[in-house]
Amino acid sequence: MLYLNSFLFCGFICLLGQIILDNTKLTSGHITTLFVVIGTFLDIFSIYDWIIIRVGGGALIPITSFGHSLIHGAMEAARNFGIIGLFFGMFDLTSPGIVAVIVFSFFMSLIFKPKS
């Protein structure tokens, strides 16, 4: 049942993104930013943690989890280091993903030629 819930949650996030893309003048970048902000707000009110418990790993796949990770790390660092922790805690949980994207993008740019 957990696999089904994970699949349905990710599918629902993709469905929302496609509906917004088809019915508004927003670009993919706007929608991505919107989902990151929504994930952030859901984590502020501990709703995203509840979703992760119910849905499992499927809640950690969509772009909304990036907002969750950003604010989760910032709040944890703020508890430990005060207000200055907000600034460096944001990238505590997300830095491995950001570094992986940069490294994989570099290697893909060496392998493939971009179309102009």
Buried (B, 14 or more C-beta within 10 A) or exposed (E): EEEEBBEEBBEEBEEBBEEBBEEEEBEEEEBBBBBBEBBBBBBBEEEBBEBBEEBBEBBBEBBBBBBBBBBBBBBBBBEEEEEEBBEEBBBBBBEEEEEEEEEEEEEEEEEEEEEE
